[in-house]
Amino acid sequence: MIIDPANVDPVSSYKLMIGSITPRPIAFVSTTSPEGINNLAPFSFFTGVSANPPAIGFTPVINGEGRLRDTRLNIEATGEFVVNVVSEHFAKQMNATAVDVAPEVDEFELSGLTPASCEVVAPPRVAEAYVSMECKLIQVVEISNKILGGSFVIGEIVRFHVDDRVFDDYRIDADLLATVGRMGGNTYSRTADRFDLPRPTLDDVKPAST
Ligand SMILES: Cc1cc2nc3c(=O)[nH]c(=O)nc-3n(C[C@H](O)[C@H](O)[C@H](O)COP(=O)(O)O)c2cc1C
């Protein structure tokens, strides 16, 4: 089957993407509004984009009513945010922050997650997260201003907060971190089932000559 996205509605394209681009890591983003209200929301259109400087990108989309995400509005207003890494032990509270609420609602209070202060940026990090990254906005790249259209928010990581229990000489203990990934629909994946593939040399991969 070959599908031209121009011939299907945006929700169908969205379904194809979230069902196929899997598992997706989740940026659990904390921001603070100019009025001082904290906001917390998950974003699975998310990736690292540079290591020097360390930088990440994620995509708040425009919702079905044509509204921008509070997260994007807060970041554009303040230039600051925190990306918290989602582990299984607080996945349910993370999901609770995705309910559609007014900007005046503090999702830390709504979810019961604990705000902890940052070193450089004003928004709090999530104390339950083993890894959090304080970020300063580099750029917002607007892809489209249509419903379900996204904007790619790129931020430079200015502080890493890493729980000592998961840190061993800059290696992260994947078993303890126990990140969850987003699949299609309401499905999540665990990261417990893993395998290693050592990087081969050319001799390892070229076909044996006959
Ligand atoms: C696991 C998960 C991943 C999500 N990923 C995205 C995403 O990549 N982009 C997006 O705009 N919304 C995403 N959402 C929906 C938002 O988190 C949700 O609409 C939230 O209420 C937005 O909050 P805000 O308006 O306070 O920024 C996701 C929801 C969940 C539960």
The ligand as a Tripos MOL2 file, in Angstrom:
@<TRIPOS>MOLECULE
LIG
   31    33     1     0     0
SMALL
NO_CHARGES

@<TRIPOS>ATOM
      1 C1          2.9640   10.0470   26.2910 C.3       1 LIG1
      2 C2          2.3840   11.2620   25.6300 C.ar      1 LIG1
      3 C3          3.0630   11.8670   24.5960 C.ar      1 LIG1
      4 C4          2.5680   13.0460   24.0040 C.ar      1 LIG1
      5 N1          3.2670   13.6150   22.9850 N.ar      1 LIG1
      6 C5          2.8630   14.7980   22.4650 C.ar      1 LIG1
      7 C6          3.6350   15.4520   21.4620 C.ar      1 LIG1
      8 O1          4.6990   14.9800   21.0210 O.2       1 LIG1
      9 N2          3.1880   16.6510   21.0120 N.ar      1 LIG1
     10 C7          2.0470   17.2450   21.4920 C.ar      1 LIG1
     11 O2          1.7230   18.3530   21.0840 O.2       1 LIG1
     12 N3          1.2800   16.6300   22.4190 N.ar      1 LIG1
     13 C8          1.6730   15.4400   22.9340 C.ar      1 LIG1
     14 N4          0.9330   14.8320   23.9200 N.ar      1 LIG1
     15 C9         -0.2640   15.5150   24.4290 C.3       1 LIG1
     16 C10         0.1110   16.6290   25.4330 C.3       1 LIG1
     17 O3          0.9780   16.1680   26.4360 O.3       1 LIG1
     18 C11        -1.1660   17.1750   26.0960 C.3       1 LIG1
     19 O4         -2.0190   17.7000   25.1350 O.3       1 LIG1
     20 C12        -0.8800   18.2060   27.1480 C.3       1 LIG1
     21 O5         -2.0820   18.5200   27.8290 O.3       1 LIG1
     22 C13        -0.2930   19.4910   26.5960 C.3       1 LIG1
     23 O6         -0.0780   20.3300   27.6900 O.3       1 LIG1
     24 P1          0.2070   21.8750   27.6370 P.3       1 LIG1
     25 O7         -0.9010   22.5280   26.8440 O.co2     1 LIG1
     26 O8          0.1850   22.2300   29.1010 O.co2     1 LIG1
     27 O9          1.5460   22.0750   27.0150 O.co2     1 LIG1
     28 C14         1.3630   13.6250   24.4820 C.ar      1 LIG1
     29 C15         0.6540   12.9950   25.5230 C.ar      1 LIG1
     30 C16         1.1550   11.8290   26.0940 C.ar      1 LIG1
     31 C17         0.4040   11.1720   27.2230 C.3       1 LIG1
@<TRIPOS>BOND
     1     1     2 1
     2     2     3 ar
     3     2    30 ar
     4     3     4 ar
     5     4     5 ar
     6     4    28 ar
     7     5     6 ar
     8     6     7 ar
     9     6    13 1
    10     7     8 2
    11     7     9 ar
    12     9    10 ar
    13    10    11 2
    14    10    12 ar
    15    12    13 ar
    16    13    14 ar
    17    14    15 1
    18    14    28 ar
    19    15    16 1
    20    16    17 1
    21    16    18 1
    22    18    19 1
    23    18    20 1
    24    20    21 1
    25    20    22 1
    26    22    23 1
    27    23    24 1
    28    24    25 2
    29    24    26 1
    30    24    27 1
    31    28    29 ar
    32    29    30 ar
    33    30    31 1
@<TRIPOS>SUBSTRUCTURE
     1 LIG1         1 GROUP 0 **** ****
